[in-house]
Amino acid sequence: MKFSIVIPNWNGKKLLEKNLSKVLDTGADEVIIADDGSKDGSVEFIKEKFPQVKIISHKRFGFVKNCNQAVKKAQ
């Protein structure tokens, strides 16, 4: 079975540092971070440490629209 994981993010760098490697260990076919205009360096951190993670960046769509846009991009 194939599956994707979509994680909404807004200034959650500390949580990503703590948990993203565990998410990648699940065996998901893709992990997508839906970033909603973070200003804490989240996107840069993901690009540097986890280049296999897809990032979809928005400029403050809000939680629901941010998540929905990322789900539409999931394979």
N, C-alpha and C positions, 0 to 999 in steps of 0.2 A: 504494500500500500504506500502511495506517495502522499506526502503532506508538507504544508508550508506553515511556518509560524510567523505571525505578524505581531510585533511589539510596538505599541504606541509609546512615544517618548516626548517629554518636554522637561528639559533640564534634569534629566535622570542619570547623569554621568556616573555618579557614585553607585547607583543600583546596577548599571550596566557593567561597571568594573567588577562588582561582586558576583554577578549572576550570568553574564552573557556566555561565558565559557561552558557553564552547566547546560544552558539552552542548546548550544551547539552539539553537546554530547548526546542529545536525544535522537540523533539520526534523521532529523528533518531534511527534506530535499532542498529546502531553502529557508533562510531566516531573513525577514524583512523588518527593518526598523522604520517606523513611520514617525519622522521627527517633525514636530509642530513649532518650529521657530526657536529651538533651544539657543541659549546664550552662554551655556556653561562648558562648552568645548566637547559636548557629546559626539557630534558628528565627526569632528577631527579625531577624537579618540577611537571611534569605531573604524574609520578609514585606516588609521595607523595600526591598530592592534588586531582587527578582525576584517581584513579585506574581502573575505568570502561573504560577508553579510551585505545584503542589498540595503541601500538607504534611499528612502523617498522623503525629500525635505519639502516642507511647506512653510509659509509665513503666517502662522497663527490661523489655521482653519477652524480650530476647535476640535475637541476629542472625537466626536462622531464622524465628522467629515474627514478628518485626518485618517482615522481607521478605515473608513469606507474606501477612500482613494487607494490606500495600500492594499486592501483585499482585492481590489480590481486588478492590481498588477501581479498578484500571486499566480504562479504557474500551477 
